[in-house]
Amino acid sequence: MNFLYPQFLYGLFALAIPIIIHLFNFRRTKKVYFSNTQFLKKVKDASSAKRKLKHYLILASRLFFIFFLVIAFAQPFVPSDDEVSASSQTLIYLDNSLSMSNEITENISAFEEALSYVNTLTDIYPATHEYKVLTNDFNANSSGFKSKTDIDDFTTEVKMNGITRTIEEVANRLKIDTEKGKDYEVFWLSDFQSSTAGTEALQQLDSNFNINLIPLQFQSISNVYVDSLYLDNPFLIGDEKLKLNVVLRNIGTKEANDLIVKVFVDDVQAATASVNLSPNGKETATFDLAFNLEGENKCRISFEDFPVTFDNDFYFTINGSQKINILEIKADQKVSRIQRVFGNETIFNFKSSSYANLDYNLIPESDLVVVNGLDQIDASLIGALNQFLNNYGNVVFIPSSSGNVDDYRQLLNMNRVTKSDSLAKMTLAAPNFADPFYENVFEEKNPNFAMPEASPVLKWGADRTALLQFRNGQPFLSKFGSQGGVYVFASPLSDAYSSFQAHALFVPVMYRIAVSSASTENQLYHFIDEPSIIFKADTLNNLDDVFKLVRDDEEIIPLQRISGNNVYMDVPKFVLSSGFYDLTYRGEKMGTLAFNNSPSESDLRQFDAANLTSVFGGNSAILDVSNKDQFRAELESKYIGQPLWKYAVILALIFLFIEVLLVRFMP
């Protein structure tokens, strides 16, 4: 038998107090005068014996009462096989992501319950025990071990935030500041979201880390959130109404009926709709925005969905003045089909230049460069285009009927291009409407409409990802490259070689290429967990100056790299929160960026026991508890042992009761 607080055993010295009192009372004598003592001698002897017996019984009951009372405060226990020594240190991971705001029982969130578990841990172990508590922000306070008092203060201050961590990231961080070869108890308090936890088997923690998993099981995983949104026409034309499409998703088994969704533009309600969502379903709500959306507009989608509320607002921006910069490089001064497509000045800043009069400074300032019908490309233009592509620029390459294929092959990603064997006209196959390239391009997706014809002058082998192809499977339009790249046509866009430029498919395809190539300023929103943002900046006066994200008194300087006119900025996901941030340079506002929490955080589906076992492996145990009382009992039985203090309290009360009976009823 061991004691949790052995220092209380010094209280056993109090046993001397009743002994001293009783001995003092035994030595006191009291004279009683009688007229005839001979008659009372036997009565006196008998009464004295009974009185001594009563005194000894009272003394014993008092001694036992004090003894068991002291033992109760010392908290005796029978040690378990997994006993943790009082000098060991404990590691605690507390998941404080926003999903922990979901309820596990009525009016009690998973985060509140997790905090109560942390406080229960510090109550169970001795006051000398040390703890390291790790939260999702991985701040400096989580690097060292702290006392019970420090942890109690910490649990009153810690808040939820939008930072998500995978199991692998947490495991790596827990190992920091630990001694190799030393045994550690790890308590992992989390909701174990399947969407954010990761699925790789855990290899980072050694066998000396004994992991206790405490999954906080949600009462319900139903939740509605904004999956995405898009505009039918992301660039405003004249006085047309803007159609905003909001994709809402419902996770869980409950229906969401008559959900009122509101759209705010600059904090003024612009539209509203009622949406019905089936379990595990999604619906698209369409809004007509009739507001004057010139310039930059801060917009917000809002609805009420309980108990999870952190994702009830979704932020985005609409820049009514933003245009796409397009440069056409062509062989002569004639008006081309490209100029007719991109000639709308309300949408595009279009510049067309002959190859002979090209200003090379226009290339890095463009969102999209169209190389149209050049017979030859000299080394200087190839170098400028390749640098543009290296900076994630986009190029549309339209060949000439008599072009030099060797020159074409010098462009990045175009080394596969060769001259076509046959110039026979072939019919194009219908687009693959499942391709993300065509998402939201066509209102009606009819695969049977008449397709144009073309005579290929270039070929590049089979391409299953081709955006358009002939019916024989040969590609007609492909994109080479991922972030940025070259859109290559197999045929010149002239009447002699193709009817594609006169087909109804031509304009939406070219518009989609242009919109996909537009700079980041045209993006409506960003997610906090995006790796980086790329945007264009014109002449930068001083490369030592930096771009900043500013909101109220908050100022963030992200990691960034400038290459030409492009700025590559890492998203500082560990310090951002959802909402609007001004992008500033040298104190001047360059634009506004809208950030939202990752939609994966809104997916409340959780790992089950089988998933957790497969991820964590054999050096872990799952504590299946539903409240802090069960948690305490589980820990005491597993790591502290069988507690005996309750029995000591009962025995102390029994002997106190015996003393009362002796004093009251024993003659």
MIZA-356339 format. One record per residue (C-alpha): residue in one letter; z, y, x. Coordinates in pm, whole numbers, plus 50000, padded with zeros to 5 digits. Layout:
N
AZYX ...
REM end
This chain:
667
M500005000050000 N499085034750127 F499895069850014 L497385097249940 Y499945124750016 P502545108350243 Q504175141850324 F505885140349984 L507905110250108 Y510225134850278 G511495140649928 L513345107049953 F516055125550141 A516995138949798 L518455104449728 A521505115449924 I522345142249668 P523465119749376 I525255096749621 I527285125849759 I528065138349411 H529195104149294 L531325097949602 F533005131549554 N533755123549190 F535145089049284 R537675104549525 R539055128849271 T542295117649099 K543665128848768 K547315123748665 V548055114048309 Y551735114748200 F553075089347955 S556615083147835 N556275046147905 T553765037448181 Q554725001048179 F553094996647839 L549785012847949 K549364995648287 K546934968848170 V544934994147960 K544645017348260 D543364990048490 A540764979048232 S539525014848164 S539175022448534 A536964991848590 K534655001348302 R534445037148424 K533535026448776 L530815003248640 K529365031648428 H529395055048728 Y527605029648946 L524955023248679 I524355060648633 L524155064549011 A521595036549035 S519475050548750 R519475085148910 L518545070849249 F515655050949098 F514515081448900 I514365103249212 F512785075149415 F509915068549174 L509425105649110 V508915111649483 I506645081149506 A504555094649217 F503985127549401 A502995108349716 Q500385089749502 P500575053949627 F497495031749605 V496304997749705 P493425004149949 S489964991649861 D487554975250101 D485525007850112 E488485030250186 V487615064150336 S490035075850600 A491685109450553 S490055123050870 S486465115050768 Q483905140350649 T481885139250330 L478345151750267 I477435164649920 Y473965173649795 L474095195449483 D470745199349308 N470665235049176 S467025235849068 L466205251448733 S465675217848563 M469425212148594 S469875237348312 N468975209548066 E471895195247868 I473415161047932 T475735164247634 E475975190747368 N476515225247525 I477075210847874 S474255214048125 A473585190048410 F474435217548659 E477825224748501 E478655187648504 A477575184548868 L479925213048963 S482805195348789 Y482005164048989 V482185183849314 N485595197649216 T486735162549123 L485755150249469 T487885176549639 D490835167749413 I490675130849496 Y490625133049874 P493475147050086 A493715184050159 T492675177550521 H489355162550415 E486205182450505 Y482965186350312 K479465198950368 V477685209450048 L473925212850059 T471935231149789 N468195236149747 D468065269149931 F469265252450257 N471135284250348 A473265289050655 N476495282250464 S475435246050420 S475285238750793 G479015234350859 F481925214650717 K484385232850495 S487835227750348 K488745221249986 T489565258149931 D486155268750062 I484405243649836 D486385255449533 D485255291049605 F481685279249658 T481465261949319 T482375294449143 E479575313449319 V476595289749343 K473745296149099 M470575278148995 N467275288749149 G463585280049137 I463515261149467 T462605224349446 R463205198649718 T461905163649765 I464255135149851 E462735134150199 E463455171150262 V467075167450153 A467585136650368 N466255154450678 R468515184250616 L471645163150561 K471325148550911 I471685182451076 D475105189351233 T476255153251201 E477495131351483 K475375101551572 G477115068551506 K479785083551284 D480085070450928 Y479525095050645 E479905092650272 V477035110350093 F477285120949729 W473855129349588 L474155148949261 S470745154349101 D468645149748790 F466095130449003 Q462985144848842 S460065121548900 S457725151548929 T459545167849223 A461605140549393 G458705124049576 T457935087149585 E458035077949953 A460625052350057 L463495069450236 Q463555062750609 Q465415092950743 L469065083350690 D470635057150914 S472835028850794 N475975048850878 F475135071750584 N476555054850276 I474725071749986 N476265074549642 L473685084749383 I475015102849077 P472065107748839 L472675133948570 Q470975118648267 F469545143748022 Q470345141447655 S466655148647586 I463655154447811 S461675173847550 N460415206947682 V457515230447615 Y455955250447897 V452745268347992 D450545244348185 S447815269748264 L445875298648119 Y442385312448164 L440045338748030 D436755330447861 N435285358848064 P437525368148355 F435595400648405 L435535425948124 I432145436547988 G431955469247798 D434075469847482 E434135432347427 K437415416547325 L439005395147588 K439785359247489 L442905345347652 N443385307647640 V446905294447697 V447355257147756 L450805246047634 R452265212147714 N455075193547538 I456995168347747 G459155143347562 T459375124647236 K460075153547000 E457445173546814 A457365211146854 N456285225446521 D455535261846441 L456245273546794 I455705311246794 V453855321647110 K453605358647193 V451455377547443 F452795409747595 V450645434547787 D452705459647984 D455745450447767 V453845457547443 Q453195428147213 A449435423147199 A449025390447007 T450905361346853 A450125326046736 S451875295846585 V451345263046769 N452155226846680 L452635203146973 S452795165546941 P455075145147171 N453635143347524 G450685163847403 K449075196847487 E447325223647285 T445325254747370 A446255286847192 T443545313747195 F444335350747170 D442025380647125 L443255409247339 A441905441647193 F443935463947423 N442295488047663 L442665466947977 E441255490648231 G443025489748565 E445885466048642 N447925451348357 K451175431748375 C451095404748109 R453505378347985 I453455347647760 S456755342947577 F458215317847331 E461615303247240 D462345267147330 F465885254047376 P467945242447560 V465625246447864 T464755283347879 F463805290748240 D460105284548165 N459905302847832 D458175332348002 F454925329548198 Y453665359348399 F450095369148482 T448005399948558 I444635411948431 N442725436048648 G440165452848424 S438625471848715 Q438195442848956 K434635433649053 I433075405849259 N431345416649579 I428025398449618 L425475402649898 E421955388749878 I419985383650199 K416305378450114 A412965377150287 D411425408750137 Q412155438349912 K410965422349587 V413375420149293 S414685384449286 R416155362449018 I419515366149192 Q419425403749148 R418745399648776 V421695375948736 F424235396848928 G422885431048833 N425645437848577 E427505466448743 T430545462548516 I431225428548671 F429605427949015 N429295450149316 F425865436449402 K423965445649716 S420585431749808 S419115435450154 S416025422450326 Y416585401750635 A414965428450853 N417255456750734 L420525437550702 D423795455150783 Y425945427050925 N429155445550836 L428465438050469 I428945400550519 P432745399550577 E433275424650294 S431625401550041 D433095374949817 L429775356449798 V426705357950023 V423375345249884 V420805335150146 N417605334849946 G414285321050069 L414475328150442 D411865309850650 Q413855313650969 I417425323751057 D418095338251399 A421195330951605 S422925364051523 L422785358251147 I423825321851189 G426825333451391 A427825359551131 L427475334650843 N429425307551027 Q432245331951100 F432245341450731 L432475304550638 N435255298850890 N437205326050709 Y436845306250384 G433875326250260 N431285312250020 V427515311150074 V424745301749830 F421815288250026 I418385288249856 P415685274050084 S412175287050142 S409235264650067 S408245267050435 G411655271050593 N412665259450938 V415055230550868 D416355231451226 D417605267051163 Y419165256450834 R421055228551006 Q422815253651232 L424915265950940 L428345250450903 N428445218050702 M424645216850669 N423895192550953 R422925165750698 V420065186150555 T416525173250621 K413035180650486 S412175162650164 D409545135150180 S407985143749844 L407385176349659 A406785159349324 K408565176449037 M411495157648892 T413705164248591 L417355172548643 A420055151148487 A422555166748245 P425655181448412 N428805160848443 F430965180548204 A434085162748334 D433615180248669 P436225208148706 F433375231048810 Y432195231848448 E435615235948291 N435535263148021 V431865271048100 F430255256947786 E431475259547427 E429385229247330 K428915200247570 N425705183347456 P424365159547723 N421035155747539 F419615191147572 A416345195947764 M416855199548139 P414685219048386 E412385204748653 A412235211349026 S410375200949339 P412885194149620 V412025207449964 L415405196850108 K417415165050085 W420805154450221 G421325119150104 A423455106049821 D426175129249694 R428395116549415 T430115150549393 A426865169949345 L427175197749088 L423635190848966 Q421325161849048 F417975147548956 R417725118348723 N417055095149016 G420465104549160 Q419125127449434 P421285159249456 F419835192649346 L422935214749394 S425885204949613 K428805222549771 F429655214950134 G433235224050224 S436505227750031 Q438155261850081 G435035282550101 G431735265350177 V428005264150120 Y426345258649782 V422955243549871 F419945241649638 A417295215549707 S414465237749579 P413395274049604 L414115294149290 S410495303049232 D408265293348942 A406075271949166 Y408945249349265 S411575251348990 S412165260648629 F415935260748679 Q416045298848722 A414485302848376 H416765277348209 A419875285548002 L421945266348258 F421105290348542 V423275320148449 P426525301148372 V426185280648692 M425655311748907 Y428495329848729 R430795300348792 I429915300749162 A430585338249176 V433915335848993 S435025306549212 S434185327249518 A436025358349404 S438915369949618 T442515362449530 E442995396249364 N441085381749068 Q443545353149020 L445635357948710 Y448775341748848 H450265321349130 F452845293749145 I455805297549376 D455085264049543 E451545273449649 P451185270750028 S449325303550082 I447375332449932 I444115345850069 F442975380949984 K440585406350121 A441605439150276 D439245466150387 T439745484650712 L443255479050848 N444365508751055 N447085491551251 L447305453951293 D451005457451378 D451705467951019 V452355440250770 F451855433250401 K455025431650194 L456015418449854 V458225443949679 R460185442249353 D462835468349272 D465115468849578 E463895435149700 E461445435349992 I459935403750139 I457755401150450 P455905367650434 L454255350650729 Q450685363350748 R447575362350958 I444675386650954 S441165374651035 G438425399750986 N438805413750635 N440805383850514 V444575382050502 Y446185347550493 M449715350250356 D452175321550328 V453965320649995 P457705324850069 K458715300049800 F462365298449908 V463035335249837 L460625342549551 S461545341349185 S459285342648883 G457955376848787 F455835404848930 Y455715416249293 D453855446349428 L451705438949732 T452125468749966 Y450695478950302 R452175508050499 G454085518250187 E450975519649970 K450575496449674 M447555473649712 G447995454149387 T450395433349180 L450875395749207 A452395374348930 F454455344049034 N455695315548816 N457885285448874 S456015253448943 P455035234748624 S456335203048787 E459855217348753 S459325218848377 D458495181748358 L461965167848286 R461125130948310 Q463555113148543 F463625083748780 D465275052648642 A467585029748841 A464705007948964 N462845038249103 L465955051249277 T466665017449435 S463115014749568 V463205050049714 F466685049349869 G466815013049976 G469864991750042 N472325017050182 S472835033949847 A474795027949529 I474275042949184 L477385056149011 D476625053148642 V479045078248489 S478755101848195 N481695125748250 K484085136848521 D486895113648404 Q484645083448451 F483525098148781 R487115101448901 A488005066148792 E484915051848961 L485635069249289 E489325060749290 S488635024049233 K485795022349484 Y486895044849769 I490555052849718 G491675019349580 Q493945010349289 P496135040949219 L499815033449144 W501175068249078 K500985063748701 Y503235033448723 A505685052948939 V505835080648677 I506475054848403 L509305038748601 A510825072848677 L510865081148306 I512345047048222 F515265052248458 L515785087348331 F515965073047978 I518435046548096 E520645073648240 V520625092247910 L521595060247725 L524425052947972 V525865087847943 R525525088447565 F526555054047449 M528425035247726 P532205040147681 
REM end
